[in-house]
């Protein structure tokens, strides 16, 4: 558990990970042309290729 202080308040935050929605946890996104053929695959820019994103609760 990480404790952040902001001004005179103490904010308690917990970080957890979940599967990245845009790449569906794969870590990469397939770029397709207009006919549906895969042209290339790129690292997901939302999770930086890890397939998971950290969220604070």
N, C-alpha and C positions, 0 to 999 in steps of 0.2 A: 504494500500500500504506500502510495506516495502522498506526501502532504505539501500542498502549495500554500504560500502565504501571499495575500494580496491586500495591501493596506493593513488594516487592523483585523481583518477576517482571516480565519484559517479554513482553507478549502481542502476537503479530503476527496481525492479522486482515485479510482481503481481503473486500471487499463486491462482490457481483455481483447482477444483477437477473434475475428470471424472471417469466413470465406468472402473473398472479394466478389462483389456482384457483377461488375462489367466483364471480367474474364472468367467467371464461374469457378474461381479457385485454381485455374490452370497456370496463371502467371503470364500468359501471353494472349494476344488478340489476333485473330486471322483477318487480314485485309483481303476483301474479295472484289473482283471486277463486276461489271454490270451483268455478266452472264452467270455469276455465282461461283466462278472458279477462284480458288485461293491463289492470290498473287504473292503474298508474303505474310510472315508472322512477325509481330513486334511485341516487345515487353509491354505489359500493361502499365500505363502511366499512373493509374490510381494506386496500385500496390507495389510498383517498381519491380515487378517480376516475381514477387514472393508468393502470390496467390492468397495472401491474408492481409487484412487491414486491422489496425489497432483502433479501438474505440474507448472512450472514457465514459464510465458510468458513475 
